[in-house]
Amino acid sequence: MSRNPTKEMKLKLNLIILPIFLVIAVIVITQLVRVSIIDAEKYQNMANESQFGSTVIKANRGSIYDANGKTLAQSATVYSIIINPYRLEGLKKNETVDPETGKTEYQRQLDAVITILTEELDNLTADDIKEKFKNTNSQWACVAKYVDKTVADIILARADEENLEHDMIYTETDTKRYYPQGMLAASVIGFTNYDGDGIYGIESYYNDYLKGVDGKIVSANDALGNEMPYKNDNIHEAQDGNSVYLTIDMTLQYYAEKYLEQAVEENDAQNRACAIIMDVNTGAIKAMASTPGFDLNDRNSIYSKKDQATLETITNEDEYSETYAALREQQWKNKAVTELYNPGSVFKVVTGSAALEEGVIDLNSTFDCGGVMNVAGVPIHCWASYSHGTQDFTTAMTNSCNPAFMQIGQKLGASTFSQYFKAFGFTEPTGIDLPGEANSIYVREENMGPVELATCAFGQANKITPIQMITAYAAVVNGGYLVTPYVVDRITDTNGNVIKSTETSIKRQVISEETSAKMREVLESVVNTKGGSNAYIKGYSIGGKSGTSEKIDKMNQTGEDNLYVSSYCGFAPADDPEIIMLVMVDEPSARDQNGALMYYGSVVACPVVSNTFKEALPYLGYYPEYTDDELEALGITIPALNGQTIENAGSTLEALGLTYTVIGDGDTVAAQIPAKASTLRRGGKVILYTEEDYETEYTTVPNVIGMSLSDVNTTLTNSDLNFKTGDGASSHSGAVAYSQNYEEGCIVPKGTIIEVVFIIKDEG
């Protein structure tokens, strides 16, 4: 019997084998097509990655400048310090021991690396470096980042002196963001993360313009990944970022921050404060501050003393970490843009201008205040504990009378009020070019009953952002035009070419020029009436309105009492405004000498505006123009009297309306207090010493806080002291002394001038 396969068997075998080979062939062909055609780019890149190496060329991030070209943020070249574990591992093959040191070459170079790096770099230990050397297959292990060039150069020089292997220590260039002004405008500028991307403020909002595009150098590698000479090296140059020029003026920013910080400290504000200075006509932001702030170069530290004290009381590690993170996040926020508040009486300028525009009132309309007004069965009180009686519109604004504005709200009606609320921009974000702008929370027309309308009319029911309030207020006084606020003026490329600029954007005209002019007159009268309010500055025409609101929602939620927001918005010059400033102080908690809580916007926030304007207006080219009454109030300049006879000196002083006291038995003036060129109020006293070896006579400064002007005059005169008043409400009939530049108990020479600031301690 034959053992060879039959034809039938061969056929059966072929039927089994051929399909298998066909399947294998299809798979092979499919894979070849996929690799060579479909995924060709992928595998080509993989091949290139194994054959070619690339070195990143870091792009420099663009700088940020203020309106005058002063640097607010810039990037500088720094270095990463790299060690080469693979190179060190290769030295183990040489086991020869140096007879002088008793070390192998491996040990010598390891010790040298440790010595150099621990001596030149902070917070780096020998164990840290040894840990980095453990990955012996790697040629790259970073031991330090953001090292200045001076330190990097020293490290490389020392490595050469120690005859270390090539690339045992080497550097890679990087960039580090610096903020030369530290805390100035920190919440506006923002900062970058560790990858160099902006995550807050301008750094975030304009990140795509600032960041640039990294470049790279592509070069051939050997089998071990080492770079080889390659004539076709491909260099892709880095494209540096663009530079951003802000509308922020660093000088105005400094003034605003200085006085805002002072207000936070003096009034013990529990929930920070903010200030905005804006060009009233264009919307350009000249200054924007949130206080307490933070240093952009050390943003992770907590700067608020209150917050520091809070952290010190926490012993649980998890609770501490959670609280610290929340407080740090809070201090980074731009309060002027990202947080809501009830504006209080500052909002009355909106209600008033809407009513004037609609013709439901005029400047001669009268409103009655009995201290409380019944609205749909609900008694709503005026801020004052007394009745304002019958008032015209200007007087009602000056008195900040709640019942008057409830009556104005009734005349407008819910529908018209809501239309103007929307027209003034309160139902949507302003569109300012900063991240995180909050949306307002407000009573909609369909939900606005008589009580809601009444409280909305005087600024208590709706919650808005400070940037919304100042933008609407600007429209009230600039001719009625609602503009879009902005903080970036222009963006330039590396050659200085302007690639983007911001033009004034007018959304709409809300009220007429005529109504706006009336409101300017009314608000100037608010500042000047009755001898001047707390915002009054001699020689300048200022308009403004204070605001004080209760944080009713938080009080209901927490059970706390006396939580207020104090604010003030002022503009100058009143007849043709250029700048407008809003200040908001959240939860002031300081008390006066009698234990009364100081929370009115006219007391807490107004001095920030007044003090800032006193420095800002001359800086902007506006100089005081005094009325005759103001010149009289400025005081009398004391002439130089040294060397004159007592008789002549006395006659000179009497002619000026001043008194004098002579100390000594001489005939001529040897010294005088106050010194020449000082200014005194009419009736002030000059001390004349007549002997060269005179002994200065001293007196003790009394406490005059809380006294009226006449009582201050009497008290200081009886102590042989002079005094002068600052700006503000010194001539107001209800003004009282708020501060004095020498504390009670200080020992000073007789005749010393004590500067006393007077305020009106109410919301009017």
Disulfide bonds with the S-S distance in Angstrom:
none
